[in-house]
Amino acid sequence: MFPLRPLTKDRPMVKDWEHCATTETATIHAWWMATPTANIGLACGPSNLYVVDCDVLKPGEPMPAGHPAGRVESGLQVLRALAARRGDLIAATYAVTTASGGWHLYYTKPAGAALRTAGKLGFKLDTRGHGGYVVGPGSVLPRGGTSSTTTAPPPRCPAGYTRPSLQCSHRPAQRCPSRPVCG
């Protein structure tokens, strides 16, 4: 994890956040003692996470013409339609509600895969992996907060939630050489 500026989701407080993200208690304590209202950034690559980001339709936002799932209000509906087309259900996992009313569905990346943040799985449905992060539960944004709705650990990501174009050769994050540089 790493700190994000208070009330934001896209302003890391550390340079090179992907390499400086940590689980070291002393570093985390120092970061949040310096800025107690900082939001929580979870670096997906170093955490071995692949997060499916299910956004919601914004007020007045148009639907793509002829969408195969018909009228949808969220990426979660699109994910359900994709799962139904494959003849399965959405894999149960650790889930976090977002401030905008969407969902982050957490999975561990498949063995040997280096999945990166890229592309869309469908309308209002994208992913976070290497090179990306999500705002962690407990963070507060102007439109509301994030909160987890489950306590189960994330299972391995189902193959249907990835595409070959989402694969990359990104090396796993290296340990940050010097914590003071990260601040």
Secondary structure, DSSP 8 states (H G I E B T S, - for coil): -EEE-TT-SS-BSSTTHHHH----HHHHHHHHHH-TT-EEEEETTTTTEEEEEE-B--TT----TT-TT-S-SBHHHHHHHHHHHHT------EEEE-TTS-EEEEEE--TT--BBS-SEEETTEEEE-BT-EEE-TT-EETTEE-EE---S---B--GGG--GGGB---------S-HHHH-
